[in-house]
Amino acid sequence: MSSDIRFTDFKSDKQPTWCPGCGDFGTMNGMMKALANTGNDPDNTFVVAGIGCSGKIGTYMHSYALHGVHGRALPVGIGAKLANPNLEVMVAGGDGDGYSIGAGHFIHAVRRNVDMSYVVMDNRIYGLTKGQASPTSREDFETSTTPDGPNQPPVNPLALALAAGGTFIAQSFSSDSQRHTEIVQQAVEHDGFGFVNVYSPCVTFNDVDTYDYFRDSIVDLEESDHDPTDYDDAKDAILDADKEYQGIVYRNEDSTPWEQREGVTENMADIPDGAPDDAVDLVREFY
């Protein structure tokens, strides 16, 4: 950890190709600021992303990074963190990447509670493939492939996380720079799996869930009597379909990361020279 790190240290020399006005710009800036504010160094940070507009983020951030396959970023991030517990691991994804093909990995990553963060850019549409309904799209959201709407209720990712035993569940808005950074920073600092769903508007294909819509609709839990350590308060907020909440929805202050519980402390990336003891005998036994 270093106090000399600035968020610009996490900027790469690659220019983003996102559409002008895309919410992912603000999401990424908040991620970089959060990493810098917590004293993390780019040389000790690993950013993993899947497929979709969010999948490009590792190219635009200066750190170790991997652009994986659709829905599979979380297991890669978990593997890296367990191999090197001293590494700061941040996984980035989108609503299609994380809550559709990656939904199974999401649930199990939440319940394992490995000490890492997961930031999802939720624009409620498939942007990279030109505007199909995503798992979080409204039931009546009209697209070229769902002209009458999906006709099924949207996935509630916060409810999935709470049901899976999540220890840090939050939501932010990419356009609210300071608040978004604060929330992601708390996810990074959390002892366990820090999950943040980010309202990250798609200005090209989603003309319903816009910046103006979120600005008019968002209720900040910090400005209410919400207690993020109270499970019932969290459940009530998560299941309130009439409001768009921002803030820390639930935080378990007694959270113990999986690797701490299981005694995973060694850096397995440090491989000694030569074969491990008895490895040759083991191979001969089976071959």
C-alpha positions in Angstrom: 0.0 0.0 0.0 1.2 3.5 -0.8 0.0 7.0 0.0 1.7 8.4 -3.1 -0.6 6.7 -5.6 -2.9 8.9 -7.6 -5.9 7.7 -9.6 -4.1 8.8 -12.8 -1.5 6.1 -12.1 -4.3 3.6 -13.0 -4.9 5.2 -16.4 -3.4 3.4 -19.4 -2.3 5.1 -22.6 -5.2 3.4 -24.5 -8.2 5.7 -25.4 -11.6 4.2 -24.6 -13.8 3.4 -27.6 -17.0 3.6 -25.6 -19.8 5.8 -27.1 -19.5 9.4 -26.0 -21.5 9.8 -22.8 -21.4 6.1 -21.9 -21.9 5.6 -18.1 -18.9 3.3 -18.1 -16.5 6.3 -18.2 -17.7 7.4 -14.8 -17.8 3.9 -13.5 -14.2 3.3 -14.4 -13.0 6.6 -13.1 -14.6 5.8 -9.7 -12.9 2.4 -9.7 -9.5 4.0 -10.3 -10.1 6.6 -7.7 -11.2 4.0 -5.2 -8.1 1.9 -5.8 -5.8 4.9 -5.4 -7.6 6.1 -2.3 -7.1 2.7 -0.6 -3.3 3.0 -1.4 -3.2 0.2 -3.9 -0.5 0.1 -6.5 -1.1 -0.7 -10.2 1.8 -3.2 -9.9 -0.1 -5.1 -7.3 -3.6 -4.8 -8.8 -5.3 -7.3 -11.1 -8.4 -6.3 -13.0 -10.5 -9.0 -14.6 -13.3 -8.4 -17.1 -15.6 -10.5 -19.3 -17.4 -9.8 -22.5 -19.4 -6.7 -23.4 -18.7 -3.0 -23.3 -17.4 -3.5 -19.7 -15.0 -6.1 -20.9 -12.7 -3.5 -22.4 -12.0 -1.9 -19.1 -8.7 -3.8 -18.5 -7.3 -2.2 -21.6 -8.1 1.3 -20.3 -6.7 0.7 -16.8 -3.0 0.5 -16.0 -2.6 -2.6 -14.0 -2.3 -6.3 -14.5 -5.5 -7.3 -16.4 -7.2 -10.2 -18.2 -10.0 -9.9 -20.7 -11.8 -13.2 -20.3 -14.8 -14.9 -21.8 -18.5 -14.2 -21.4 -19.6 -14.7 -17.8 -16.3 -16.2 -16.6 -14.5 -13.2 -15.0 -15.3 -14.1 -11.4 -13.7 -17.6 -11.3 -10.6 -16.1 -12.8 -10.5 -13.4 -10.2 -11.1 -15.8 -7.4 -8.3 -18.1 -8.7 -5.8 -15.2 -8.9 -6.7 -14.0 -5.4 -6.3 -17.4 -3.8 -3.0 -18.0 -5.6 -1.7 -14.6 -4.3 -3.7 -13.4 -1.3 -1.7 -10.2 -1.2 -2.9 -9.2 -4.7 -5.7 -6.6 -5.0 -8.3 -8.2 -7.3 -11.1 -6.2 -8.9 -13.5 -7.9 -11.3 -15.6 -5.7 -13.7 -18.6 -6.8 -15.6 -21.9 -5.9 -17.1 -25.5 -6.9 -16.4 -25.5 -9.3 -19.4 -22.1 -10.7 -18.5 -22.7 -11.1 -14.8 -26.4 -11.9 -14.4 -27.1 -14.1 -17.4 -24.4 -16.6 -18.5 -22.4 -15.6 -15.4 -25.2 -15.8 -12.9 -24.1 -19.2 -11.5 -20.5 -17.9 -10.9 -21.9 -14.8 -9.3 -24.0 -16.6 -6.7 -21.1 -18.9 -5.7 -18.6 -16.1 -5.7 -20.9 -14.2 -3.3 -21.2 -17.1 -0.9 -17.5 -18.0 -0.9 -16.8 -14.4 0.3 -13.2 -14.2 -1.1 -11.6 -10.9 -0.3 -12.1 -9.0 -3.6 -14.4 -6.6 -5.2 -16.9 -7.0 -8.1 -18.2 -3.9 -9.9 -21.0 -4.4 -12.4 -21.9 -1.8 -15.0 -25.7 -2.2 -15.2 -27.2 -0.4 -18.2 -30.2 -2.7 -18.5 -29.4 -3.7 -22.0 -26.9 -5.6 -24.2 -24.9 -2.7 -25.6 -22.0 -4.3 -27.4 -24.4 -6.5 -29.5 -26.5 -3.5 -30.4 -29.4 -3.3 -28.1 -31.1 -6.5 -27.0 -32.9 -6.9 -23.7 -30.7 -8.0 -20.8 -31.5 -9.8 -17.6 -32.1 -6.5 -15.8 -34.3 -4.9 -18.6 -37.8 -3.8 -17.6 -40.6 -6.3 -18.4 -42.1 -4.0 -21.1 -38.7 -2.8 -22.5 -39.1 -2.8 -26.3 -36.1 -3.7 -28.4 -35.6 -5.1 -31.9 -35.6 -8.7 -30.6 -38.3 -8.1 -28.0 -40.8 -5.7 -29.8 -43.4 -6.4 -27.1 -40.9 -6.4 -24.2 -39.2 -9.5 -22.6 -42.5 -10.2 -20.7 -40.7 -11.5 -17.7 -39.6 -9.7 -14.5 -36.0 -8.4 -14.4 -33.4 -10.1 -12.4 -32.8 -8.4 -9.0 -29.0 -8.8 -8.5 -29.1 -7.4 -5.0 -31.7 -9.9 -4.0 -29.5 -12.7 -5.4 -26.5 -11.5 -3.5 -28.4 -11.2 -0.2 -29.9 -14.7 -0.6 -26.5 -16.1 -1.4 -25.1 -14.8 1.9 -23.5 -11.6 0.6 -21.5 -9.7 3.2 -21.2 -6.4 1.3 -24.0 -5.3 -1.1 -24.1 -1.8 -2.6 -25.4 0.2 -5.5 -24.1 3.4 -7.1 -24.7 5.8 -10.0 -21.8 6.4 -12.4 -22.7 10.0 -12.9 -22.5 10.8 -9.1 -18.7 10.7 -9.1 -18.0 11.4 -5.5 -20.6 9.0 -4.1 -19.8 6.3 -6.6 -16.1 6.5 -5.6 -16.9 6.3 -1.9 -19.1 3.2 -2.4 -16.6 1.4 -4.5 -13.8 2.3 -2.0 -15.8 0.8 0.8 -16.2 -2.4 -1.3 -12.5 -2.6 -1.7 -11.9 -2.0 2.0 -14.4 -4.6 3.0 -13.1 -7.9 4.5 -14.7 -10.2 2.0 -16.6 -10.1 -1.3 -17.5 -6.4 -2.0 -20.3 -6.3 -4.6 -21.4 -3.0 -6.2 -24.1 -2.8 -8.9 -23.6 0.5 -10.8 -26.3 2.3 -12.7 -24.3 3.0 -15.9 -26.6 4.4 -18.6 -26.3 3.3 -22.2 -26.8 6.5 -24.2 -27.0 4.7 -27.6 -29.5 1.9 -27.1 -31.5 2.6 -23.9 -33.6 5.7 -24.0 -35.6 4.7 -20.9 -33.0 4.2 -18.1 -31.3 7.5 -18.8 -29.2 9.9 -16.8 -32.2 12.1 -16.3 -34.3 9.1 -15.1 -31.8 8.1 -12.5 -31.1 11.7 -11.3 -34.9 12.1 -10.7 -35.4 8.6 -9.2 -32.4 7.8 -7.1 -32.8 7.7 -3.3 -29.6 7.8 -1.4 -29.8 5.4 1.6 -27.2 7.5 3.4 -29.8 10.3 3.6 -32.4 8.0 5.2 -32.7 6.1 8.4 -31.5 2.9 6.7 -29.1 0.7 8.8 -26.8 -1.2 6.4 -25.9 -3.6 9.2 -29.5 -4.6 9.7 -30.5 -7.6 7.5 -34.2 -6.8 7.5 -33.6 -3.2 6.5 -31.5 -4.5 3.7 -34.1 -6.9 2.6 -36.8 -4.2 2.6 -34.7 -1.9 0.5 -33.7 -4.6 -2.0 -37.3 -5.7 -2.5 -38.7 -2.2 -2.8 -39.5 -2.2 -6.5 -40.8 1.4 -6.5 -37.4 3.0 -5.8 -33.9 3.1 -7.2 -31.6 3.1 -4.2 -28.0 4.2 -4.0 -25.6 3.4 -1.2 -24.5 0.6 1.1 -27.5 -1.7 1.2 -26.0 -4.4 3.4 -22.7 -4.9 5.2 -21.9 -7.7 7.6 -19.3 -6.2 10.0 -18.4 -9.7 11.2 -17.4 -10.9 7.7 -14.4 -13.2 7.6 -12.9 -13.7 4.1 -12.8 -17.3 2.8 -9.0 -17.4 2.5 -8.7 -16.3 6.2 -11.1 -18.9 7.3 -9.3 -21.6 5.3 -5.8 -20.5 6.2 -4.8 -19.6 2.6 -2.0 -17.1 3.3 0.9 -18.3 1.1 1.7 -16.8 -2.3 1.3 -19.9 -4.5 2.6 -17.9 -7.5 6.1 -18.3 -5.9 7.0 -21.7 -7.4 10.3 -23.2 -6.2 12.8 -24.7 -8.6 12.5 -28.4 -9.2 9.6 -30.8 -8.8 7.7 -30.9 -5.4 8.6 -33.6 -3.0 7.3 -37.0 -4.0 5.9 -35.6 -7.3 7.9 -38.0 -9.4 6.9 -41.0 -7.3 3.2 -40.0 -7.7 3.5 -39.8 -11.5 5.2 -43.2 -11.6 2.4 -44.7 -9.5 -0.2 -43.8 -12.1 1.8 -44.0 -15.3 
